[in-house]
Structures are given as structure tokens and as C-alpha cells.
């Protein structure tokens, strides 16, 4: 299907409100948009602006489809995109922008898992990070070690930010 089925104005408003509520809960800074179209991005896209307040979060119809099918929750999609924002904006993590696409996806998923308050979404994001590494040929024990080390590192970084 190239376009999502039409929805009512009320349903559209409900989606916009839900997306914005979740984005606020995970701390996204900037403009948040719901676009009732398919993007072929998995449902979300973070666009870095000149400054954090001009960053954009685009959530697309496939994020709603994935949420409804229990494939990947809307909370997980939005937390993953917030993970990209944190990686891009954090002084200690912004160098990850120069890393491979694989590394950027793993970092975003782990950061998203760290900040999301919804247990199902957290599990989905941890599984996404592990799956990306496994698909890249990293062994199971190495994946477990890497995720544990990054989890601890991100916990320390995020906690030190909260103390400032």
C-alpha cells in the first residue's frame, strides 16, 4: 500500500496529541509532527536543526500501524528518535554521528530504552539494538557484553546530566 487509509479529522487530532504527549514524556526538544503518510523509515525520523529547539521529530502513519499490530510500539519509535537527538546533542555522545549507521542505530535504541518509562517499549528497543548487532555478525556473548557496557555508560552520562 502506498498511502495509509484516510482517517477523520478527529482521529488525526488524536494521533497528533498522542505523538506529542509521548515525545514530551521522553524529553524531545523541538517541533513534533505527525504526518499521515508512509515514509518507508520505520515510522519515525529525527531531523537535527541548527539548535536543539529547531530539531524536528516526524512520526508517520507506519508508526501507528506498527503500534496497532504490536510489532513496535509508538513509545519505542519515539524513544528511539529521541535517542538520536540525545546522541546528536550530548557533548560526550555527539561524536557518534561520525560512526557507522549500525552504531548510530544501536546507540539510539539503547538511549531510547534508557529514557522510556514503558516496559514493553524498553524491551523492544533492547531487542532492536541486539538484533542490529547480531545481523551485523557480532556473536551473542559479545552482543550481551557490548549492551551491558553501553547501558552502564549511558546511565552514568544521563545521570550526570540530571545532576547539573
MODAGI-V810344 format. One record per backbone hydrogen bond with DSSP energy under -1.0 kcal/mol. NH is the residue of the N-H (numbers start at 1). CO is the residue of the C=O. If there is no record, write none. Layout:
# MODAGI-V810344
nh=NH co=CO
nh=NH co=CO
This chain:
# MODAGI-V810344
nh=12 co=8
nh=13 co=9
nh=14 co=10
nh=15 co=11
nh=16 co=12
nh=17 co=13
nh=18 co=14
nh=19 co=15
nh=20 co=16
nh=21 co=17
nh=22 co=18
nh=23 co=19
nh=24 co=20
nh=25 co=21
nh=26 co=22
nh=27 co=24
nh=28 co=23
nh=31 co=55
nh=33 co=57
nh=35 co=59
nh=37 co=35
nh=45 co=58
nh=47 co=56
nh=54 co=51
nh=55 co=52
nh=56 co=47
nh=57 co=31
nh=58 co=45
nh=59 co=33
nh=60 co=43
nh=61 co=37
nh=63 co=60
nh=65 co=61
nh=66 co=62
nh=67 co=63
nh=68 co=64
nh=69 co=65
nh=70 co=67
nh=71 co=66
nh=77 co=73
nh=78 co=74
nh=79 co=75
nh=80 co=76
nh=81 co=77
nh=82 co=78
nh=83 co=79
nh=84 co=80
nh=85 co=81
nh=86 co=82
nh=87 co=83
nh=88 co=84
nh=89 co=85
nh=90 co=86
nh=94 co=90
nh=96 co=93
nh=97 co=94
nh=98 co=95
nh=99 co=96
nh=104 co=100
nh=105 co=101
nh=106 co=102
nh=107 co=103
nh=108 co=104
nh=109 co=105
nh=110 co=106
nh=111 co=107
nh=112 co=108
nh=113 co=109
nh=114 co=110
nh=115 co=111
nh=116 co=112
nh=122 co=118
nh=123 co=119
nh=124 co=120
nh=125 co=121
nh=126 co=122
nh=127 co=123
nh=128 co=124
nh=129 co=125
nh=130 co=126
nh=131 co=127
nh=132 co=128
nh=133 co=129
nh=134 co=130
nh=135 co=131
nh=136 co=132
nh=137 co=134
nh=138 co=133
nh=143 co=139
nh=144 co=140
nh=145 co=141
nh=146 co=142
nh=147 co=143
nh=148 co=144
nh=149 co=145
nh=150 co=146
nh=151 co=147
nh=152 co=148
nh=153 co=149
nh=154 co=150
nh=155 co=151
nh=156 co=152
nh=157 co=153
nh=158 co=154
nh=159 co=155
nh=160 co=156
nh=161 co=157
nh=162 co=158
nh=163 co=159
